[in-house]
């Protein structure tokens, strides 16, 4: 008897590696927020996911996450160099 609501293709076990998805998400979000924290996380998650790529799908996502993690770290270093050349950051609040 056929059960409705589930397809045989969906239950075949071809799922994307969760660490590859986490790596890609950390890399993308790290471009905008907390790049010094999320960049290394994207690299670590991507490296672990690439080792598991034989078991699950997601090697491309893991590679993209690693690349974005490196871009995050480079972006942070550029912002740090810019801040150092302008005598640091200063916050002005008030009128």
Order of alpha helices (4+ residues) and beta strands (2+ residues): alpha-alpha-alpha
